[in-house]
Amino acid sequence: MADLPLSRVNPGQNPFFTTGCDVFGHFYVKQGRSRVKRWVVLYSCHSSRAIHLELIHHLDIASFINAFRRFSARRGHVDKMVVDNATNNRGSDRELSESIAAWNHSEIGRQLRRHSTTFIYNTPKSSHAGGVFERAIRSVREHLRHVVGDQSLTEENLLTYIVEAEFLVNSRPLTPTSDEPDDVSALSPNDLLILKPMDPLPPGIFTVDQAQHVRKGWKQVQALANCFWRRWTNEYLPTLSKRTKWTQPHRNLRVGDLVLVQDEMTTRGHWPLARITQTFASSGDRLVRSAEVKMKSGRLFRRPVSKLFLLEASDL
């Protein structure tokens, strides 16, 4: 396993200086007598592990850039934004996956460079490259979907709900503030963003059943926030236990190696083989983390080494 990137361990940077980004949805919003779709852009800070949620109306470049401008106007300059490749969005609906795949990434890069922001895509099929912020993205995305489901909220209520969820996730404890035995306080992302203590108590008592039956909009939002809190804490807390993998170094893949490519969409009885045409090593330990492979059809793909299995080494 590679060392942590510098963006994760540099304390001299402001929050969201290096940011991970993901788009998820859809959620239904009541508009007159009809229902329209809305999506959420999630930004996750590499250093403070805080998140920021923005609501978008359309799956196009204009909405994405507008959401980024609102985000950077409130959170400060973003030097580097790392985005998951669209092929990783297997949990998304077809509309979201196809729309993101159709985005002109070079156009997004040009737009962000105008604001001095570097736009980077992770290697396809390597969601683990996102590290801890990928875990936060997946956790928030799944729990928001499960709680809201196919309910139709007003746009105001949906916006309030995602901000409530953002606050709850940013209030999670990261590390103790001291080693004193009587000190039970912990540092949270909100402490780094707001720089003062906040009262996390909700404005009343709201049961889980009220999320489906309550009539007043603000009470429905608070009941939904309670549902999100219960689901998120039940699934987030077990992830605090340490897990290790890829602890033993292996031979670096080389150009010309014959490899078996792991693909979840492979049909039964089919074994996709490929030749490595180019390797990409990390700048620190010089270990190969991803490689470009040439399939039997002649098409070139870039895949992480965790998805490539060496069958025959080259003589080069």
C-alpha positions in Angstrom: 0.0 0.0 0.0 1.3 3.4 -0.9 2.2 6.2 1.5 -0.4 8.9 2.2 -0.2 11.7 -0.4 1.1 15.1 0.7 -2.3 16.6 0.4 -3.4 14.4 3.3 -0.6 15.3 5.7 0.2 19.0 5.0 -1.1 21.0 7.9 -0.3 24.4 6.3 -3.1 24.3 3.8 -6.6 25.7 4.2 -9.6 23.3 4.3 -10.6 22.1 0.8 -7.2 23.1 -0.7 -7.2 19.6 -2.2 -10.7 18.2 -2.7 -12.3 15.0 -3.8 -15.5 15.3 -5.7 -18.4 13.0 -6.6 -21.9 13.4 -8.0 -24.8 11.2 -6.8 -28.6 11.1 -7.0 -31.2 11.5 -8.2 -33.7 12.9 -5.7 -37.3 13.9 -6.5 -38.5 17.5 -5.9 -42.1 18.6 -6.0 -42.6 21.4 -8.6 -46.3 22.3 -8.9 -48.1 19.0 -9.7 -45.1 17.4 -11.2 -41.9 15.8 -9.9 -38.5 16.8 -11.1 -35.0 15.4 -10.5 -32.2 16.9 -8.5 -28.6 15.7 -7.9 -26.0 16.4 -5.3 -22.3 17.2 -5.7 -20.2 16.2 -2.7 -16.8 17.8 -2.1 -14.5 16.1 0.5 -11.4 17.8 1.9 -8.2 15.7 1.8 -6.7 17.2 5.0 -9.5 18.1 7.3 -11.8 15.3 6.1 -14.7 17.7 6.0 -17.4 17.5 3.4 -19.5 20.1 1.5 -22.8 19.3 -0.4 -24.2 21.3 -3.3 -27.5 20.8 -5.1 -27.6 20.8 -8.9 -30.6 20.9 -11.2 -29.1 19.4 -14.4 -26.5 16.8 -15.3 -24.4 19.1 -17.5 -21.2 21.0 -17.4 -22.8 24.3 -16.7 -24.5 23.0 -13.5 -21.3 21.3 -12.4 -19.3 24.5 -12.8 -22.0 26.6 -11.1 -21.9 24.2 -8.1 -18.1 24.5 -8.0 -18.3 28.3 -8.0 -20.8 28.3 -5.1 -18.5 25.9 -3.2 -15.3 27.8 -3.8 -16.9 31.1 -3.0 -17.9 29.9 0.5 -15.0 27.5 1.3 -12.0 29.3 -0.4 -9.6 28.5 -3.2 -9.4 24.9 -4.4 -5.9 24.2 -5.7 -6.5 20.6 -6.9 -9.8 18.7 -7.4 -9.6 14.9 -7.8 -12.6 13.2 -9.4 -13.6 9.6 -9.7 -13.7 8.3 -13.2 -17.3 7.8 -14.5 -16.7 4.0 -14.9 -16.5 3.8 -11.1 -20.1 4.9 -10.6 -21.6 1.4 -10.8 -24.0 2.2 -7.9 -25.4 5.2 -9.8 -28.4 5.0 -12.1 -27.9 4.8 -15.8 -28.9 8.4 -16.5 -26.2 9.7 -14.1 -23.5 7.4 -15.4 -24.2 8.1 -19.0 -24.4 11.9 -18.5 -21.1 12.0 -16.6 -19.4 9.8 -19.2 -20.6 12.3 -21.9 -19.1 15.3 -20.2 -16.3 17.0 -22.0 -13.6 16.6 -19.4 -11.2 18.9 -21.3 -13.8 21.6 -21.2 -14.2 21.2 -17.4 -10.5 21.3 -17.1 -10.3 24.6 -19.0 -13.0 26.1 -16.9 -11.3 25.2 -13.7 -7.9 26.3 -14.9 -9.4 29.8 -15.3 -9.8 29.7 -11.5 -6.3 28.2 -10.9 -7.7 24.8 -10.1 -6.1 21.6 -11.4 -8.6 18.9 -12.5 -7.4 15.3 -12.0 -9.2 12.0 -12.8 -8.3 8.9 -10.8 -7.4 5.7 -12.6 -10.6 3.9 -13.8 -11.7 0.9 -11.7 -9.6 2.1 -8.7 -11.9 3.6 -6.2 -9.4 2.7 -3.4 -7.2 5.5 -4.8 -9.5 8.0 -3.2 -8.6 6.8 0.3 -10.5 8.0 3.3 -12.5 10.6 1.4 -13.9 7.9 -0.9 -15.3 6.2 2.2 -17.0 9.4 3.3 -18.4 9.9 -0.2 -19.9 6.4 -0.3 -21.2 6.6 3.2 -23.1 9.9 2.7 -24.3 9.0 -0.7 -25.8 5.6 0.3 -27.5 6.9 3.5 -29.0 9.9 1.8 -30.5 7.6 -0.8 -31.8 5.1 1.7 -33.4 7.8 3.9 -35.1 9.9 1.2 -35.8 7.0 -1.2 -38.5 8.1 -3.7 -40.1 10.7 -1.4 -40.9 14.0 -3.1 -39.6 16.9 -1.0 -39.9 20.6 -1.8 -36.6 22.0 -3.1 -36.3 24.1 0.1 -36.7 21.0 2.3 -34.3 19.0 0.2 -31.7 21.7 0.4 -32.2 22.0 4.2 -31.9 18.2 4.6 -28.6 17.9 2.7 -27.1 20.8 4.8 -28.3 19.0 8.0 -26.6 15.8 6.8 -23.4 17.8 5.9 -23.3 19.2 9.5 -23.8 15.8 11.1 -21.0 14.2 9.1 -18.7 17.2 9.8 -19.4 16.8 13.5 -17.9 13.3 13.7 -14.8 13.0 16.0 -11.5 12.5 14.3 -8.9 12.4 17.1 -8.7 13.3 20.8 -7.7 16.8 21.6 -5.3 15.8 24.4 -3.9 12.8 26.3 -5.4 13.9 29.6 -7.4 11.0 31.2 -10.2 13.4 32.2 -10.5 15.1 28.8 -13.2 13.4 26.7 -13.3 15.9 23.9 -12.3 15.2 20.3 -11.4 17.3 17.2 -14.0 17.3 14.4 -14.0 18.7 10.9 -16.5 21.4 12.1 -13.9 22.6 14.6 -11.5 23.2 11.7 -14.1 24.9 9.5 -16.1 27.0 12.0 -13.3 27.5 14.6 -15.8 27.5 17.5 -18.0 24.9 19.3 -21.4 24.3 17.9 -24.6 22.9 19.5 -25.4 19.7 17.7 -28.9 19.3 19.3 -31.9 19.3 17.0 -34.7 21.9 17.5 -37.1 19.4 19.1 -37.8 15.6 19.4 -38.6 13.9 16.1 -39.2 10.2 15.7 -38.2 8.0 12.8 -41.9 7.4 11.9 -42.5 11.1 11.5 -40.4 11.1 8.4 -43.2 9.5 6.4 -46.3 11.1 8.1 -45.4 14.6 9.4 -47.0 17.4 7.4 -45.0 20.5 8.3 -42.0 20.7 6.0 -39.3 21.7 8.6 -40.4 18.9 10.9 -40.2 16.4 8.1 -36.7 17.5 7.4 -35.7 17.1 11.0 -37.2 13.6 11.1 -35.3 12.7 8.0 -32.1 14.1 9.5 -32.6 11.8 12.5 -33.0 8.8 10.2 -29.8 9.8 8.4 -28.0 10.2 11.8 -29.0 6.7 13.0 -28.1 5.0 9.8 -24.8 6.8 9.3 -23.5 6.3 12.8 -24.4 2.6 12.8 -22.4 2.0 9.6 -19.6 4.6 10.2 -18.5 3.6 13.6 -17.4 0.0 12.6 -15.1 1.6 10.0 -13.0 3.2 12.7 -11.3 -0.1 13.3 -8.0 -0.4 11.5 -7.8 -2.6 8.4 -4.6 -3.3 6.5 -4.1 -4.7 3.0 -1.4 -5.0 0.4 1.3 -5.0 3.1 3.8 -7.2 1.2 5.6 -5.8 -1.9 5.4 -7.7 -5.1 7.2 -7.6 -8.4 6.4 -4.5 -10.4 4.5 -5.0 -13.6 6.5 -4.3 -16.8 5.9 -3.4 -20.4 5.2 -6.6 -22.3 3.8 -8.6 -19.4 0.8 -10.8 -20.2 -1.9 -10.2 -17.6 -5.5 -11.3 -16.8 -7.8 -8.3 -16.4 -10.4 -8.4 -13.7 -13.7 -6.9 -14.9 -17.0 -7.2 -13.0 -18.9 -7.0 -16.3 -17.1 -10.0 -17.9 -19.4 -12.7 -19.2 -19.3 -16.2 -17.9 -16.4 -18.3 -19.2 -14.6 -15.3 -20.7 -11.0 -14.6 -19.5 -9.9 -11.1 -20.8 -6.2 -11.2 -21.4 -4.0 -8.1 -22.2 -0.5 -7.0 -22.8 0.9 -4.1 -20.7 2.0 -1.2 -23.0 2.8 1.4 -20.3 3.3 1.5 -16.5 2.7 4.4 -14.1 4.8 4.4 -10.9 4.2 6.6 -7.8 6.7 9.4 -7.3 7.6 8.4 -3.8 8.4 4.7 -3.6 8.5 4.2 -7.4 6.1 1.2 -7.2 3.8 0.7 -10.2 0.3 1.6 -9.1 -1.5 1.4 -12.5 -0.8 0.4 -16.1 -2.1 0.8 -19.6 -3.1 -2.5 -21.2 -3.9 -3.5 -24.7 -6.8 -5.9 -25.1 -7.2 -8.5 -27.8 -9.5 -6.1 -29.6 -6.7 -3.6 -29.8 -8.3 -1.2 -27.4 -6.2 0.5 -24.7 -7.4 0.8 -21.1 -5.8 2.1 -17.9 -6.3 -0.1 -14.9 -4.9 -0.3 -11.3 -2.5 -3.1 -10.5 -5.1 -4.5 -8.1 -7.2 -5.5 -11.2 -4.3 -7.0 -13.1 -3.0 -10.5 -12.5 0.4 -11.6 -14.0 0.3 -14.7 -16.2 3.6 -14.5 -18.0 6.4 -12.1 -17.4 8.2 -10.5 -20.3 11.9 -10.9 -21.0 12.5 -7.2 -21.2 
